[in-house]
């Protein structure tokens, strides 16, 4: 979980049966995005962020990764938890998100999920 998202999202992931860590708890707060990437890839972590622009670029350079989840809107923690819960519920039976990105946005008050490959094959 990226530092730009609230630490309470960890509990949401855990409630869905996922092991989850927040970068602040790993002593990585303040690290640059490109410095986080080796740790993310080496740890085989699916990374959750709202920094879409930077992490799309970084993930596009990776031949193999465990997935990227992007919560696009800048919203309060309670709304972040709701949106993350929508993602986890929607994809709970899908298994792995290898080399995929899942993004959630809000349009006209509705949560919109988008899933695509990255790098584009």
C-alpha positions as a Markdown table, in Angstrom:
| # | Residue | x | y | z |
|---|---|---|---|---|
| 1 | Unk | 0.0 | 0.0 | 0.0 |
| 2 | Unk | 1.5 | 3.3 | -1.1 |
| 3 | Unk | 1.9 | 6.2 | 1.4 |
| 4 | Unk | -0.5 | 8.3 | -0.6 |
| 5 | Unk | -3.3 | 6.0 | 0.6 |
| 6 | Unk | -4.6 | 5.7 | 4.2 |
| 7 | Unk | -3.2 | 3.0 | 6.4 |
| 8 | Unk | -6.7 | 1.8 | 7.1 |
| 9 | Unk | -6.8 | 0.2 | 3.7 |
| 10 | Unk | -4.6 | -2.5 | 5.0 |
| 11 | Unk | -7.4 | -3.8 | 7.2 |
| 12 | Unk | -9.7 | -3.9 | 4.2 |
| 13 | Unk | -7.3 | -6.1 | 2.3 |
| 14 | Unk | -6.8 | -8.3 | 5.4 |
| 15 | Unk | -10.6 | -8.7 | 5.8 |
| 16 | Unk | -10.6 | -10.1 | 2.2 |
| 17 | Unk | -7.9 | -12.6 | 3.2 |
| 18 | Unk | -4.9 | -10.8 | 1.7 |
| 19 | Unk | -1.6 | -10.2 | 3.3 |
| 20 | Unk | -1.0 | -6.5 | 3.2 |
| 21 | Unk | 1.6 | -3.9 | 4.2 |
| 22 | Unk | 1.7 | -0.1 | 4.1 |
| 23 | Unk | 5.0 | 1.4 | 3.0 |
| 24 | Unk | 5.0 | 3.6 | 6.1 |
| 25 | Unk | 5.1 | 0.4 | 8.3 |
| 26 | Unk | 8.0 | -1.0 | 6.2 |
| 27 | Unk | 10.2 | 2.1 | 6.8 |
| 28 | Unk | 9.8 | 3.2 | 3.2 |
| 29 | Unk | 7.9 | 6.4 | 3.6 |
| 30 | Unk | 9.5 | 9.2 | 1.6 |
| 31 | Unk | 11.2 | 6.8 | -0.9 |
| 32 | Unk | 10.9 | 7.7 | -4.5 |
| 33 | Unk | 8.6 | 5.7 | -6.7 |
| 34 | Unk | 11.5 | 4.3 | -8.7 |
| 35 | Unk | 13.3 | 3.3 | -5.5 |
| 36 | Unk | 10.1 | 1.4 | -4.4 |
| 37 | Unk | 9.8 | -0.6 | -7.6 |
| 38 | Unk | 12.7 | -3.1 | -6.9 |
| 39 | Unk | 11.1 | -3.9 | -3.5 |
| 40 | Unk | 7.7 | -4.3 | -5.1 |
| 41 | Unk | 8.9 | -6.5 | -7.9 |
| 42 | Unk | 11.3 | -8.5 | -5.8 |
| 43 | Unk | 8.6 | -9.1 | -3.1 |
| 44 | Unk | 6.1 | -10.1 | -5.8 |
| 45 | Unk | 3.7 | -7.6 | -4.3 |
| 46 | Unk | 0.5 | -6.3 | -6.0 |
| 47 | Unk | 0.9 | -2.6 | -5.3 |
| 48 | Unk | -2.0 | -0.2 | -4.4 |
| 49 | Unk | -1.6 | 3.5 | -5.1 |
| 50 | Unk | -3.4 | 6.6 | -6.4 |
| 51 | Unk | -0.3 | 7.8 | -8.1 |
| 52 | Unk | -1.5 | 6.6 | -11.5 |
| 53 | Unk | 0.8 | 8.6 | -13.8 |
| 54 | Unk | 4.1 | 7.6 | -12.2 |
| 55 | Unk | 3.4 | 4.0 | -11.5 |
| 56 | Unk | 1.8 | 3.3 | -15.0 |
| 57 | Unk | 5.2 | 4.4 | -16.4 |
| 58 | Unk | 7.2 | 2.3 | -14.0 |
| 59 | Unk | 5.0 | -0.8 | -14.5 |
| 60 | Unk | 5.2 | -0.5 | -18.3 |
| 61 | Unk | 8.9 | -1.1 | -18.0 |
| 62 | Unk | 8.5 | -4.3 | -16.1 |
| 63 | Unk | 8.4 | -7.5 | -18.1 |
| 64 | Unk | 6.7 | -9.4 | -15.2 |
| 65 | Unk | 4.9 | -8.0 | -12.2 |
| 66 | Unk | 2.2 | -9.1 | -9.7 |
| 67 | Unk | -0.2 | -6.4 | -10.6 |
| 68 | Unk | -1.0 | -2.7 | -9.9 |
| 69 | Unk | -4.2 | -1.4 | -8.3 |
| 70 | Unk | -4.9 | 2.3 | -8.8 |
| 71 | Unk | -7.5 | 4.2 | -6.7 |
| 72 | Unk | -7.7 | 7.3 | -9.0 |
| 73 | Unk | -9.7 | 9.9 | -7.1 |
| 74 | Unk | -8.2 | 11.8 | -4.2 |
| 75 | Unk | -10.8 | 11.1 | -1.6 |
| 76 | Unk | -11.1 | 10.9 | 2.2 |
| 77 | Unk | -10.1 | 7.6 | 3.9 |
| 78 | Unk | -13.6 | 6.3 | 4.4 |
| 79 | Unk | -14.2 | 6.7 | 0.6 |
| 80 | Unk | -10.8 | 5.1 | -0.2 |
| 81 | Unk | -11.9 | 2.1 | 1.9 |
| 82 | Unk | -15.2 | 1.8 | 0.1 |
| 83 | Unk | -13.5 | 2.0 | -3.3 |
| 84 | Unk | -10.9 | -0.5 | -2.4 |
| 85 | Unk | -13.6 | -2.9 | -1.0 |
| 86 | Unk | -15.4 | -2.6 | -4.4 |
| 87 | Unk | -12.1 | -3.7 | -6.2 |
| 88 | Unk | -11.5 | -6.6 | -3.8 |
| 89 | Unk | -15.1 | -7.8 | -4.0 |
| 90 | Unk | -15.2 | -7.6 | -7.8 |
| 91 | Unk | -12.0 | -9.5 | -8.4 |
| 92 | Unk | -12.1 | -11.9 | -5.4 |
| 93 | Unk | -12.6 | -15.0 | -7.6 |
| 94 | Unk | -10.3 | -13.9 | -10.4 |
| 95 | Unk | -7.1 | -15.1 | -8.8 |
| 96 | Unk | -3.9 | -13.4 | -9.9 |
| 97 | Unk | -3.5 | -10.0 | -11.6 |
| 98 | Unk | -0.2 | -10.8 | -13.1 |
| 99 | Unk | 0.9 | -8.0 | -15.5 |
| 100 | Unk | -2.5 | -6.3 | -15.1 |
| 101 | Unk | -3.7 | -3.0 | -13.8 |
| 102 | Unk | -7.0 | -2.5 | -12.0 |
| 103 | Unk | -8.2 | 1.1 | -11.8 |
| 104 | Unk | -11.2 | 2.5 | -10.1 |
| 105 | Unk | -12.6 | 6.0 | -10.8 |
| 106 | Unk | -15.8 | 7.8 | -10.0 |
| 107 | Unk | -18.0 | 9.1 | -12.8 |
| 108 | Unk | -21.3 | 10.7 | -12.1 |
| 109 | Unk | -21.2 | 9.3 | -8.6 |
| 110 | Unk | -20.6 | 5.7 | -9.8 |
| 111 | Unk | -17.5 | 3.6 | -9.2 |
| 112 | Unk | -16.1 | 2.5 | -12.6 |
| 113 | Unk | -13.6 | -0.4 | -12.7 |
| 114 | Unk | -11.1 | -0.8 | -15.6 |
| 115 | Unk | -8.8 | -3.7 | -16.0 |
| 116 | Unk | -6.0 | -3.8 | -18.6 |
| 117 | Unk | -2.6 | -5.4 | -19.3 |
| 118 | Unk | 0.6 | -3.6 | -18.6 |
| 119 | Unk | 3.0 | -3.8 | -20.2 |
| 120 | Unk | 0.7 | -3.9 | -23.2 |
| 121 | Unk | 1.3 | -7.2 | -24.9 |
